[in-house]
Amino acid sequence: MTGAGRKETTTGRHLEQAILKLLEHRGPTATICPSDAARAVYAGDGDGWRDLMEPARRAARRLVAAGEVEITQGGRTVDPAAARGPLRIRRARRATTPAGGASA
């Protein structure tokens, strides 16, 4: 892996961790913007965090694939591949099973 590829992988992991940590500190149905994670990871001054917006969206898509989060638009869950424009990220809503563990 090249130096640039390694850096992208490391940044991606940091963004994933930032998304999960930000959501951990919010209510169960609260959402965050990918920019919140980009700002949390960006170490510089100014608006350089904007360069992390697409990597933050990719990190969110990986977390969707892992079942950790959902991507929403207008309050509705959307397919990450189809999401265009502003989006929000929230914790995945876990399916619940009735008492006793039997599924309906």
C-alpha positions as CSV (number, residue, x, y, z in Angstrom):
1,M,0.0,0.0,0.0
2,T,1.3,3.4,-0.9
3,G,1.8,6.2,1.7
4,A,-1.2,8.0,0.4
5,G,-3.3,4.8,0.6
6,R,-2.2,4.2,4.1
7,K,-3.0,7.7,5.1
8,E,-6.5,7.5,3.5
9,T,-7.1,4.2,5.4
10,T,-6.0,5.7,8.7
11,T,-8.1,8.8,8.1
12,G,-11.1,6.7,7.2
13,R,-10.8,4.7,10.4
14,H,-10.5,8.0,12.4
15,L,-13.6,9.2,10.7
16,E,-15.5,6.0,11.5
17,Q,-14.4,6.3,15.2
18,A,-15.4,10.0,15.3
19,I,-18.9,9.2,13.9
20,L,-19.5,6.5,16.5
21,K,-18.1,8.6,19.3
22,L,-20.2,11.6,18.3
23,L,-23.4,9.5,18.2
24,E,-22.5,7.8,21.5
25,H,-22.7,11.3,23.2
26,R,-26.2,12.1,21.7
27,G,-29.6,10.7,22.3
28,P,-30.6,7.4,20.8
29,T,-32.5,9.0,17.8
30,A,-30.2,12.0,17.4
31,T,-28.3,12.5,14.1
32,I,-25.0,14.1,13.1
33,C,-23.8,15.6,9.9
34,P,-20.7,14.2,8.2
35,S,-19.2,17.6,8.7
36,D,-19.3,17.0,12.5
37,A,-16.9,14.0,12.0
38,A,-14.8,15.9,9.5
39,R,-14.3,18.7,12.0
40,A,-13.6,16.3,14.8
41,V,-10.8,14.6,12.8
42,Y,-9.3,17.7,11.1
43,A,-6.2,18.8,13.0
44,G,-5.6,22.1,11.3
45,D,-6.9,25.6,11.4
46,G,-9.5,27.1,9.0
47,D,-11.8,25.2,6.8
48,G,-9.5,22.4,5.7
49,W,-12.0,20.0,7.3
50,R,-14.0,20.5,4.1
51,D,-11.5,18.2,2.3
52,L,-12.7,15.4,4.7
53,M,-16.3,15.6,3.7
54,E,-16.3,12.9,1.0
55,P,-14.1,10.7,3.2
56,A,-16.6,11.2,6.0
57,R,-19.5,10.2,3.8
58,R,-17.5,7.1,2.7
59,A,-16.8,6.3,6.4
60,A,-20.6,6.5,7.1
61,R,-21.3,4.2,4.1
62,R,-18.9,1.6,5.6
63,L,-20.6,1.9,8.9
64,V,-24.0,1.4,7.2
65,A,-22.6,-1.8,5.6
66,A,-21.4,-2.9,9.1
67,G,-24.9,-2.3,10.5
68,E,-23.7,0.4,12.9
69,V,-25.4,3.5,11.5
70,E,-28.1,4.6,9.1
71,I,-28.0,7.4,6.6
72,T,-31.0,9.6,6.5
73,Q,-32.4,12.4,4.4
74,G,-35.5,14.3,5.4
75,G,-35.8,12.0,8.5
76,R,-36.0,8.9,6.3
77,T,-33.5,6.1,6.0
78,V,-32.0,6.1,2.5
79,D,-29.8,3.8,0.5
80,P,-26.3,5.2,0.9
81,A,-25.5,4.5,-2.8
82,A,-28.5,6.7,-3.8
83,A,-28.0,9.5,-1.3
84,R,-27.3,12.8,-3.0
85,G,-27.0,16.1,-1.3
86,P,-27.2,16.8,2.4
87,L,-27.4,13.8,4.6
88,R,-27.5,12.9,8.3
89,I,-26.1,9.9,10.2
90,R,-27.8,8.2,13.1
91,R,-27.3,5.0,15.1
92,A,-28.8,1.9,13.4
93,R,-32.2,1.0,14.8
94,R,-31.7,-2.5,16.1
95,A,-34.5,-5.0,15.4
96,T,-36.1,-6.1,18.6
97,T,-37.4,-9.6,19.3
98,P,-40.2,-10.4,21.6
99,A,-39.4,-11.6,25.2
100,G,-38.0,-15.1,25.1
101,G,-36.0,-14.4,22.0
102,A,-38.5,-16.0,19.6
103,S,-39.1,-14.0,16.4
104,A,-42.6,-13.3,15.2
